[in-house]
């Protein structure tokens, strides 16, 4: 089982190194060399090497590498669905009927003979 990493305990440079290490492992798992990844991304091999070693890289470089590794779905974790406030939930719930009501007798109708 995979142990979840506590990112808050890491400094920013350590987080960059960890992300870089994970990307390198993804590349290796795909049995791809740095040169092959560079060709797929259109980046220089040195750029790939620097990225994998946790050196400065742009967010664009990160996205290009994820795309080349067919791992763009990892970006799903960055999308956050808007949450409905508790007040809005209560307001919506008030609109729903809470109980059935009995039928009121229509004064124009004759009573049933049953």
FENBEL-V992581 format. One record per residue. RES is the residue in one letter. PHI is phi as a letter, one per 40 degrees, with the letter a starting at -180 (none if undefined). PSI is psi in whole degrees, 0 to 359 (* if undefined). D_CENTER is the distance of its C-alpha to the mean C-alpha in Angstrom with 2 decimals. Layout:
res->[RES:RES]
phi->[PHI:PHI]
psi->[PSI:PSI]
d_center->[D_CENTER:D_CENTER]
This chain:
res->[X:X:X:X:X:X:X:X:X:X:X:X:X:X:X:X:X:X:X:X:X:X:X:X:X:X:X:X:X:X:X:X:X:X:X:X:X:X:X:X:X:X:X:X:X:X:X:X:X:X:X:X:X:X:X:X:X:X:X:X:X:X:X:X:X:X:X:X:X:X:X:X:X:X:X:X:X:X:X:X:X:X:X:X:X:X:X:X:X:X:X:X:X:X:X:X:X:X:X:X:X:X:X:X:X:X:X:X:X:X:X:X:X:X]
phi->[none:c:c:c:c:c:c:c:c:b:c:d:c:c:c:c:c:c:c:c:c:c:c:c:c:c:c:c:c:c:f:b:c:c:c:c:c:c:c:c:c:g:c:c:c:c:c:c:c:c:c:c:c:g:c:d:a:c:c:c:c:d:c:c:c:d:c:c:c:f:b:c:c:c:c:d:c:c:c:b:c:c:c:c:c:d:c:c:c:c:c:c:c:c:c:c:c:b:a:c:b:c:c:c:c:c:c:c:c:c:c:c:c:c]
psi->[144:126:130:136:140:95:333:339:352:144:166:314:325:323:316:317:319:315:318:318:320:319:318:317:322:317:314:319:332:5:47:138:166:322:317:319:320:318:322:328:337:9:165:149:325:323:318:315:314:317:312:339:11:18:168:134:160:163:325:318:317:314:318:320:316:319:314:332:4:45:26:338:341:338:347:331:345:353:132:126:139:140:144:133:152:326:320:321:314:321:318:318:329:335:340:145:141:333:161:148:152:154:134:142:135:120:340:338:146:145:147:146:7:*]
d_center->[20.88:18.31:18.73:15.78:16.59:17.40:16.13:18.25:21.35:20.93:22.27:20.54:22.62:21.83:18.05:18.77:21.10:18.69:16.02:19.05:20.39:17.32:17.43:21.16:20.80:18.60:21.42:24.07:22.56:22.82:26.41:26.10:28.17:27.22:29.61:27.99:24.53:26.30:27.91:24.74:23.06:26.31:26.14:29.02:29.13:29.88:26.63:24.76:26.99:26.44:22.66:22.90:25.31:23.03:25.04:23.99:21.83:20.12:16.50:17.88:19.29:16.08:14.48:17.83:17.90:14.50:15.78:19.10:17.76:15.84:12.58:10.52:8.04:7.05:5.74:2.84:2.11:4.29:4.39:6.49:8.97:12.45:14.49:18.04:20.63:23.09:25.87:24.34:23.87:27.53:28.64:27.15:28.69:32.04:32.19:32.34:35.76:36.36:39.57:41.95:45.08:48.53:50.30:52.83:56.24:57.09:60.52:61.50:61.05:63.90:63.20:62.76:65.90:64.30]
